[in-house]
Amino acid sequence: MEETKDSPGATGTEEPTHSGSPPKARERVSEARRELINRIGEASLKAVLDGLQQGISGRPAVIGMWEKDEVLQKHCVTRDQVRCLVDMLWRKGESACQRFLSLLREEDPALFEDLFGEWPVHILAKSD
């Protein structure tokens, strides 16, 4: 099966970093997609969605109200909601994935550490 421009893992839309290497957060989200879908619970999902909807430090929100509604109302099962969110954030790019991982680390530190280990703070804090 050929990967499309809109699917996680596609190489055509990756944003290069300043060093020319693939984006770290986006790559990690793609690699952990299956585990994220299987392991993020409803409470963590809703808290992460709330965080993504709020702008921080003068930066705009990552998702709008209609996108949050799309995740929660179009899908009844938590796994499907997480799948929708992960794919949405992957398409939005590196900054969206960085914010997602930062919020996940706050909401479910045990899951974050299990999936990603200890990440240097600068990787999660960077927003281009």
C-alpha positions in Angstrom: 0.0 0.0 0.0 1.4 3.3 -1.0 1.5 6.1 1.6 -0.3 9.2 0.7 0.6 12.8 1.4 -2.0 12.9 4.2 -1.0 9.7 6.0 1.4 9.4 8.9 4.7 8.1 7.6 4.5 9.8 4.2 7.7 11.5 3.3 6.4 14.1 1.0 5.1 16.5 3.6 7.7 16.3 6.4 8.9 19.6 7.5 12.7 19.8 7.7 14.3 21.1 10.9 17.1 23.6 10.9 19.6 20.7 10.8 17.8 19.1 7.8 16.8 16.0 9.9 13.2 14.9 10.1 11.1 16.5 12.8 11.4 14.8 16.1 8.0 15.2 17.7 6.1 14.4 14.5 8.2 11.3 13.8 7.7 10.1 17.4 3.9 10.6 17.1 3.9 8.6 13.9 6.1 5.8 15.4 3.9 5.5 18.5 0.6 5.9 16.7 -0.7 2.4 17.4 0.2 2.5 21.1 -1.2 6.0 21.5 -4.5 4.8 20.0 -4.6 1.8 22.3 -3.5 3.4 25.5 -4.7 7.0 25.9 -7.8 7.0 28.1 -10.9 9.1 27.8 -9.9 11.5 30.7 -6.4 12.1 29.2 -7.8 12.6 25.7 -10.3 15.3 26.9 -7.6 17.1 28.9 -5.2 17.1 25.9 -8.0 18.3 23.6 -8.8 21.2 26.0 -5.1 22.1 26.1 -4.7 22.0 22.3 -7.7 24.3 22.0 -6.1 27.0 24.3 -3.4 29.3 23.0 -0.3 29.6 25.1 2.4 32.2 25.4 0.9 34.4 22.7 0.7 31.4 20.3 -2.6 30.5 18.7 -4.5 27.3 19.6 -3.5 24.1 17.8 -7.1 23.1 17.2 -10.4 25.0 16.9 -13.7 24.2 18.5 -15.0 22.5 15.4 -11.9 20.2 15.2 -12.4 19.3 18.9 -16.1 18.6 18.1 -15.1 16.5 15.1 -12.9 14.3 17.3 -15.4 13.8 20.1 -18.7 13.8 18.2 -17.9 12.0 15.0 -16.5 9.0 16.9 -18.0 7.2 19.9 -15.2 5.0 20.8 -12.2 6.5 22.6 -9.7 4.7 20.4 -11.3 6.1 17.3 -11.2 9.6 18.9 -7.5 9.3 19.6 -6.9 8.0 16.1 -8.7 11.0 14.6 -6.7 13.4 16.8 -3.3 11.8 16.2 -3.9 11.8 12.5 -5.1 15.4 12.6 -2.1 16.6 14.5 0.3 14.7 12.3 -1.1 16.6 9.3 -0.8 19.9 11.1 3.0 19.3 11.5 5.8 19.5 14.0 4.6 22.3 16.2 1.2 20.6 16.7 2.8 17.3 17.6 5.2 19.0 20.0 2.3 20.6 21.8 0.4 17.3 21.9 3.4 15.5 23.4 3.9 18.2 26.0 0.3 18.0 27.1 0.4 14.2 27.1 3.5 14.4 29.4 1.5 16.6 31.8 -1.7 14.6 31.7 -0.3 11.0 31.7 3.4 11.1 32.7 3.6 7.3 33.1 2.3 6.6 29.6 4.5 9.3 28.2 7.6 7.9 29.8 6.7 4.3 28.8 6.3 5.3 25.1 8.9 8.0 24.7 11.3 7.8 27.7 12.9 10.9 29.0 12.9 13.6 26.3 15.1 16.7 26.5 12.9 19.6 27.4 14.0 21.7 24.4 12.4 19.2 22.0 9.0 19.5 23.6 9.3 23.3 24.3 10.3 24.2 20.7 7.5 25.7 18.6 8.3 27.0 15.2 
